[in-house]
Amino acid sequence: MVDPGLREGESLVTEDGRPAVKRRKVEDRNADELDGAGDYLAEQDTPVSPVPFPNRIYRRMKKSEVKSQLVFIRDSLKLIGDLYHHDNMSSTPWGAEETKDFLRIIDRQIHELSPCVSANQQPSQSLKTYYRRLGESILHTTEGSTASWKLLLMETKHHLNRLERLVININNNKAASRRHPGATHLH
């Protein structure tokens, strides 16, 4: 079976173990996979999440050091993947194979990011709390209904878009530091 992870030649780590984060690597493949699961949400009936989106956490991360941002991306991917390891997947509006493919992509990206960050760094408590509350309020209280899976799909897309913006920020800062090696970037 072909690994549905990063495309051939794509990597999040250079040969010497440094982060080589590229825009397409982290989020676009996941977004493609989610889109492949079907666009089940029409604008007029888009559900509202019972857990407010953690904009503050993302803003704080954007101002952090690259290593912290990479840890955040890795941890977010782990926590997103955990949401899809639910007992009742029978009500998902997409197939089991699509979910398995999506989780393989997530796992591969986590694996690619892991050499870039310390294994000892744990996810921030606020990030863990957010995802725990999201899983409990969306899937566990509704027993995995079709509507709850649709909402989870919407929330996942939102997170992957925000993670993509964080990757773009890392790349822009990296490119700017190459153009101006002596300059420091203040956020």
Disulfide bonds with the S-S distance in Angstrom:
none
